[in-house]
Amino acid sequence: MAYKPRTIHMNKINPKKLALSKWTAISPVSSRPHKEKHFIVNKVTYDEDGLVTLCVLEAIINKREEPIEWQQLRDSERWAPGWK
C-alpha cells in the first residue's frame, strides 16, 4: 500500500468577521472547566493597520472568557465553525 500523506484542512476565517462568530471545540479539553465545547468570539481588537491584536472566546456553558490567538481557530482538527 502506498504512503498517503495526511491532508490538513484549515478553516477559512476572515479576521474582519471574527466578532460574534461561533465555534465548537472538536475535542473538549478536560482541563477546561465542565469540558467546555461551544464558544463565541465576544471581543476582537485591531491595530491601526487592521490586524487582530486581541481575540477573546467566551464559553457558552459558563461565560468563562479565554484569550486566544485567532489563527488557532483555523485548525480544523481543534475547532469547527458554528455550533455542532
Secondary structure, 3 states (H helix, E strand, C coil): CCCCCCCCCECCCCHHHCCCCEEEECCCCCCCHHHCCEEEEEEEEECCCCCEEEEEEEECCCCCEEECCHHHHHECCCEEECCC
